[in-house]
Amino acid sequence: MSGPVLFGVRHLSPAAAFHLRRALDAAQPELVLVEGPSDLNDQMKWLCHPETRFPAAIMAYTKEQPVRTILWPFAVYSPEAQAILWAHEHKVECRFMDLPSSVFLGIKPWFSPLSEEESEGEETDGSPPAPQPEEPAQATESIYRRLETLTGEDHDTFWERTFEQLEGEDFRAANNTFGRQLRAASEDDQRHMAETVVREAYMKRVITQAAASGVPEEKIFCVCGSFHVAGLEENRPMTGEEEKALPRADSCVTLMPYSYYRLSSRSGYGAGNKAPAYFELLWNSLNDGGGRQTAYRYLTHLAAAHRKAGNMVSSAEVIEAVRLADTLAAMRGSKYPALSDLRDASVTTMGHGSFSELALAAADTEIGRKIGFLPEGVARTSVQEDFYRQLKELRLEKFRTAELQRLDLDLREKLNVKSEAAALGDLRRSFFLHRLRVLGVHFATLLPSRQDGANWGEYWELRWTPEAEIEIVESALMGDSIEGAAAFALKERADSSASIAEAAAIFQDAFLCGMPAAAAHALSVLQGLSVDSAAISEVAETASRLSLVVRYGDLRRFDPAPVVPLIKQLYLRACLTLADACVCDAKAAPEVTRAMDLLNTLQLNHDFLEENRWLNLLTDISDRDDLNTRCSGFAMAILLERGRADEALLSREVARRLSPGVPADLGAGWFEGLAGKNRYALIARLSLWRQLDNYLSGLDDETFRRALVFLRRAFADFSPSEKNDIAENLGEIWGVNPQQAAEVLMNDITETEQAVLDSLDEFDFDDI
């Protein structure tokens, strides 16, 4: 047969990779051309490096915003990867033959599907637009769905049962025929077909140039998707002028580890398969004695994973699963079991008829947690190099796995070590993880603090994903290192912030990142914005963030002195505007009371903030009748907590606020504010509950219903133990056994009682 060998493959097909290597052994070519970006041939040596572990991916990205990226992922069973490895092993020249990555990125905007807005902006010749059916009858995806309808199985299963079990030339002929017929039947949108034609013309040009350079045509071996075989046979090659006219984007390239989850179609990767770990089992079986071995490998791996999760699986169940899978395969026309047969058999024998029992083990066996590895020296951006260097220095390499892991940090200096780096090891880890967080790199997630009154502990969850690598690469546009990129990101955010709350959040991030220069810039922006008016909630939130820096600045080696004057300024403003803020409706009251709570904590934490001013202000808010009653009740709760209100004052306020002459919603709203703090102290005051009982007992039915709505809201977030204590108090007031009263009141609501409560929804409280 004259002309170059065109071996059509399915990406991520173990059988295609297996038969491809046999075809290469038979052909003994002088040049192997692989579908892939032709300007990235220098990356092939890293794919062949003895320390490289698949999956891995080549990623190209634009140098300017907005960043556009394009990926070429490889698994160990990718035909393209095996072609490259075969050429390396046999010392045969191997090159990529597809469009350069810079061209792919340059044409990406041209061949992306149009949005509705873009299509409206296109120039037309005045003729009516061509009809665009929502789902073209012959589109590629539609053909796959038709196959699924005809076979009763998903496309992966159809492919595995029909193609993966073929031998040698039968596989090649069937695969090429399928690609040719799929191409003939497909009528994708014009943009997609245009890109396909451009790619094939370029690949044809590379092939003809190789032949012109002296390589015999029959010694050129081309590996491409089976969809492109017909195009490479029939279409003409691209001319030099056409190649020069191709749009190009200024771009960079990197090789990155990948994961089986990201490679799976379940992550959204369109060219992936559902079960990459399973297909590796199939690949290993093909190389170790035949695809029939896959059933034994899958079922034993599944049983081991199920046992590891704490479930019982006997050897007899595994044996029965093998027999049942063989039977199902025979009934469905397979030489040996496909994945769907193995899953059905395992669910029946090991899962007792329920897939949910095997779900975790199946995910581990079919998708897997494998993440690739690349050796040192592989082409990376400076930010990537800095990331991996710090990962090693900070001893965080063990967290670069697909498994979610916890990391607890103690930021205090360790005095029992010799080096400063070791003494501040956890603090340096904290700086590093916070900088990644600021850059939007989803490697580590900060958990809520488990400490009360201290902040030397930090708690993180870490998990590595290929997406994190992409996010690190994109950070290269902001700086040459993790710290430099984080500083740029913080400055950009600070310069665009429009409120003191935004600026304070940026300042706090800079503080947590251990970046004093960035913090100083954010503080200057914050001081400039602080002269403008701001809501009390924003002022309180900002002061609270700055307070954290003052209280724990020494812990993070940060000088808090420049922050103190700004806290004093914000505190004074809050004291002057809080009373006016309490003139609000019921919807705004929770936000105001939260601000009051933050300001109270602020004053307690700092001696340089005048205490008497704050307490006098709270007393005034508590006494006034022209403010939102929830705010007044919350002010009373703070005074009680700080020991500035005695039993007599509380009793007088309860009598005044919860009296028949006061509208029910106002009285219940005041009690809701009072119950917002220091609940155990309130629960212990039996006189309070006696007064509340007397108040409710004196209400008529209509007023009682109105009050009940607010009281239900007041008690909504009480814990069960708190509600139980209140019930015991009421039992004592009513003269019944307190424990029996608690049991009765804590019982589930009956249908009749629930109907009465549901009827409260008919009230219109929009005027409150």
C-alpha positions, -999 to +999 in steps of 0.1 A: +000+000+000+015+033-011+013+066+008+016+073+045-001+050+070-032+067+085-041+050+118-074+063+131-079+061+169-103+070+195-088+093+221-084+074+255-091+040+239-070+012+254-076-011+224-066+017+200-033+022+220-027-016+221-033-022+184-015+010+175+017-003+191+014-036+172+008-017+139+039+004+146+059-028+152+048-042+119+053-009+099+087+000+114+082+037+102+110+063+100+087+091+111+057+091+135+033+120+133+008+124+161-023+146+162-012+174+186+002+210+185+031+211+161+049+238+181+052+217+212+074+189+201+099+198+228+074+186+254+076+151+241+108+143+260+090+150+293+062+126+284+089+100+278+109+108+310+113+077+332+100+097+362+068+109+345+036+093+356+004+097+336-021+112+334-005+145+323-015+173+301+000+200+279-016+233+284-012+264+263-025+298+275-025+334+263-003+360+279-029+387+280-062+390+298-087+374+295-067+342+298-076+316+273-064+281+277-064+249+257-055+214+270-042+182+255-045+155+282-028+121+280-035+089+300-011+059+299-036+042+276-039+072+252-030+061+217-011+094+211+010+089+243+018+053+233+028+064+198+052+089+213+066+063+238+070+037+210+090+062+189+112+071+219+118+034+227+127+026+191+147+059+185+124+069+157+117+106+150+083+117+163+065+150+159+031+166+164+013+175+132-017+195+142-021+233+143+003+251+166-010+260+200-007+297+193-031+292+163-055+271+183-057+300+208-059+325+180-088+309+163-106+299+195-127+331+195-135+326+158-148+291+162-165+293+195-203+291+194-219+324+191-238+339+220-272+355+212-257+389+216-228+381+192-250+366+166-271+398+166-240+418+159-229+399+129-231+415+095-255+399+071-263+401+034-299+409+040-312+374+034-332+357+061-310+337+086-307+300+080-329+279+103-309+267+134-327+237+149-322+234+186-307+199+180-297+192+144-309+157+135-275+146+122-252+164+147-224+142+161-239+142+196-273+134+181-258+104+163-244+091+196-278+095+212-294+076+184-269+048+189-277+047+225-314+044+217-308+016+192-285-004+214-301+004+247-266+012+262-246+044+266-220+054+241-190+042+262-206+008+266-214+006+229-178+015+221-163-010+245-186-038+235-183-032+198-147-020+193-125-025+224-129-063+220-119-065+183-085-078+172-057-062+151-067-053+116-104-058+125-101-030+150-084-007+126-108-013+098-139-010+120-126+022+137-117+039+104-151+029+090-169+042+120-150+075+118-157+078+081-195+071+085-197+094+115-181+122+095-205+116+065-235+116+087-225+146+108-236+181+099-222+201+128-224+239+128-204+256+101-179+270+126-170+236+139-166+221+104-145+251+093-121+244+122-120+207+112-111+215+076-084+240+086-068+215+110-069+187+084-054+210+057-026+218+081-019+182+090-019+173+054+007+200+048+029+186+075+026+151+060+035+163+025+064+184+038+078+153+055+076+133+023+092+162+004+121+162+029+131+127+018+111+104+041+095+077+020+057+081+022+051+045+032+075+051+061+054+079+075+030+067+102+002+092+112-018+088+143-051+108+143-087+107+154-106+083+132-129+112+123-100+129+105-088+099+084-112+106+055-102+143+055-065+135+054-071+112+025-093+135+004-086+171+013-058+192-002-029+204+020-028+240+032-006+263+012+022+285+026+001+316+021-028+301+039-006+291+068+008+326+071-027+340+072-037+319+103-044+340+133-020+336+162-022+345+199+009+354+220+010+324+242+030+302+266+029+265+273+034+242+302+032+205+310+011+197+340+000+167+361-036+157+355-061+135+373-083+107+364-113+125+378-106+155+355-101+131+326-135+115+331-165+127+313-182+132+347-161+162+353-174+178+321-145+168+298-161+162+265-135+138+251-132+118+283-147+085+293-168+076+323-143+053+339-106+062+333-093+039+361-113+010+347-098+017+312-064+015+327-073-019+341-084-028+305-051-015+292-031-036+316-051-066+308-046-063+271-008-062+277-008-090+303-028-117+285-059-103+270-090-083+278-107-112+295-085-106+325-102-072+331-132-088+348-110-104+374-090-072+380-121-051+382-141-073+406-112-080+429-103-043+430-140-034+437-142-060+465-110-047+481-122-011+480-156-022+494-138-040+523-116-010+529-148+010+535-158-014+562-181-037+544-181-075+542-174-092+508-167-129+506-146-147+480-177-166+470-195-133+461-166-123+439-166-157+421-204-155+416-199-120+402-174-133+377-198-160+366-228-137+363-208-111+344-197-138+319-234-148+315-245-112+309-218-106+284-228-137+264-264-126+265-255-091+252-232-103+225-197-097+239-166-118+239-161-110+275-177-087+301-179-050+295-180-025+324-218-024+324-219-063+328-193-061+356-213-034+374-246-053+371-230-085+384-213-068+413-245-050+424-264-082+423-238-103+443-219-078+464-243-049+467-274-070+475-293-054+446-285-018+456-258+002+438-257+027+467-239+001+488-211-001+462-211+036+451-179+046+469-160+014+459-172+018+423-160+054+421-126+043+434-124+014+409-139+031+379-127+068+381-099+065+407-079+091+425-048+089+404-029+122+398+000+123+375+036+133+384+062+152+364+100+153+372+119+185+382+131+205+352+099+203+332+089+235+315+069+256+340+061+292+346+080+310+373+049+310+395+046+272+391+083+268+400+078+290+431+047+270+441+065+237+439+096+250+457+075+263+486+054+232+486+086+212+492+102+237+517+070+239+538+066+201+537+032+202+521+039+179+493+020+150+509-012+171+506-009+172+468-033+143+463-069+140+452-079+129+487-093+156+510-069+160+540-070+182+572-041+204+582-041+221+617-016+250+622-003+265+654+009+300+645+028+305+678+066+305+676+081+271+686+109+277+712+123+241+713+138+242+678+171+256+665+163+273+632+140+303+627+124+286+597+113+257+619+102+279+647+078+298+624+070+268+602+032+269+607+031+306+603+049+304+570+025+277+559-004+300+568+011+329+548+015+305+518-020+291+519-036+325+524-017+338+493-031+310+473-065+318+486-062+354+475-051+342+440-081+321+437-061+288+437-085+262+450-059+240+468-067+248+504-099+259+521-099+277+554-122+263+580-140+282+608-119+286+639-125+262+668-111+286+693-129+311+716-109+341+726-077+331+708-065+330+672-032+311+671-049+280+656-058+277+619-077+248+604-075+239+567-088+213+543-064+206+513-071+187+481-052+189+448-069+191+415-057+199+379-079+230+381-056+243+408-026+239+385-044+259+358-052+286+383-015+288+393-006+291+356-031+319+351-015+337+381+017+341+361+001+371+344+001+389+378+037+383+389+068+361+389+061+344+423+032+335+445+039+365+467+043+389+438+011+377+421-008+379+454+005+415+460-007+425+425-041+409+431-045+427+464-035+460+449-060+456+420-088+448+445-078+477+467-077+502+439-112+491+427-128+490+461-157+513+466-165+509+503-147+508+536-159+472+541-143+461+508-111+479+517-111+464+552-115+429+538-085+435+515-065+448+543-073+418+564-063+395+536-029+413+532-024+409+570-032+371+568-009+368+539+020+383+558+024+411+533+029+445+551+034+465+520+001+454+505-016+460+538-002+495+540-016+502+505-050+488+514-050+508+547-044+540+528-073+533+505-094+525+535-085+558+552-095+577+521-129+559+519-135+564+556-143+601+552-175+592+533-207+582+550-213+545+556-240+523+572-235+513+608-232+477+598-203+485+574-186+506+600-189+479+626-177+452+602-147+473+592-137+481+628-140+444+637-116+434+609-091+460+619-095+448+655-083+414+645-051+429+632-044+448+664-051+419+687-031+393+668-006+414+649+023+402+670+014+366+663+019+373+626+049+395+630+028+426+620+031+461+635-005+472+643+003+507+654-009+525+622-043+507+626-052+520+661-061+556+651-084+544+624-102+520+648-107+550+672-121+570+644-146+543+633-156+536+669-164+573+675-184+575+643-204+544+653-212+558+687-225+590+671-247+573+645-259+541+662-290+556+679-302+570+645-296+536+629-319+521+655-348+540+639-354+512+615-380+487+604-381+450+613-361+439+582-332+462+591-332+454+628-311+422+627-284+440+608-283+468+633-282+444+663-254+425+647-235+458+644-242+465+680-227+431+690-196+437+669-191+471+684-196+458+719-169+431+713-147+458+698-149+479+729-143+449+752-111+440+733-095+474+733-088+495+764-081+525+742-118+528+733-138+548+758-160+525+778-184+550+794-193+565+760-204+530+748-223+521+780-241+554+782-251+550+745-266+515+752-285+529+782-300+556+761-310+531+734-325+507+760-346+535+776-360+552+744-394+543+731-390+559+697-365+532+684-370+498+670-379+477+700-357+448+690-327+471+691-337+484+725-341+449+738-307+439+725-291+470+742-307+458+774-292+423+768-257+438+765-261+459+796-272+427+815-242+408+802-218+436+812-233+439+847-248+474+841-284+464+846-297+448+878-328+427+885-349+457+895-341+475+862-348+444+842-381+438+860-392+474+854-383+472+817-401+439+813-432+454+829-430+484+807-423+467+775-447+437+780-478+454+791-514+452+777-511+488+764-481+481+742-489+465+708-481+428+708-456+431+679-436+458+697-435+439+730-426+406+714-400+423+692-383+438+724-382+403+740-367+390+708-339+415+711-334+407+748-331+370+740-304+377+714-276+375+740-267+358+773-295+333+771-284+312+801-285+343+823-321+350+811-332+314+816-319+315+852-341+345+860-374+328+869-390+362+875-386+371+838-405+340+827-432+347+853-437+382+839-437+368+803-464+343+813-485+369+829-482+391+798-493+364+774-521+352+797-536+387+796-538+389+758-569+383+738-569+356+711-562+380+682-534+398+700-519+366+713-517+352+678-499+383+666-474+381+695-469+344+689-454+350+654-427+372+669-421+349+699-417+319+676-390+338+657-373+348+689-371+312+701-363+297+666-325+294+672-326+283+708-310+250+713-330+220+725-314+221+759-322+258+763-358+251+753-359+223+778-347+246+806-373+272+797-400+245+797-389+235+832-392+271+844-427+273+830-436+240+848-425+255+881-445+287+874-476+267+865-472+245+896-467+212+878-437+188+877-410+207+859-396+176+842-431+165+831-438+200+818-406+199+798-414+165+783-449+177+773-437+210+758-408+193+740-430+167+723-436+168+686-464+191+674-496+173+666-514+178+633-541+199+650-515+222+667-496+225+634-528+236+616-533+263+642-497+275+637-500+274+600-530+296+602-507+324+614-494+327+579-527+343+569-517+375+589-503+404+570-474+419+589-460+441+562-467+472+583-444+460+610 
